[in-house]
Amino acid sequence: MNTKRIWRRDLEEKRGLGRVPADFYAVELSEGGRYLRRITNMSGDGLLLQSPLADEQPGQVIHLELPRQRGESPLRVQGEVVYVTDSGQVGVHVTSTRLPVEGLGGREAL
């Protein structure tokens, strides 16, 4: 059984909002470290990010700082990994708050 396909198909059926293309970096906060993650698309309730090692696991909880375009402080969100592909794409369902898609992007300080 290939769980990646099951998780992904299930996500596509539940997605209520369309995704929009994105190209910015978020910071993943993990055990005191800060790791850059490239965001390639997003919706109000999810993100697709690039993870070169693709070592995330479905069900894993991750914490991200997302930059805002208007110079406001970064938005901190919590999400759950829904699927991971061999090419390093990680689908994340945001569980903490609805994302303000139009206001995200820009520079992120490390």
Summary of the structure (lengths in Angstrom):
residues: 110
radius of gyration: 13.3
end to end distance: 40.0
largest distance: 45.9
contacts: 311
relative contact order: 0.25
helix: 14%
strand: 46%
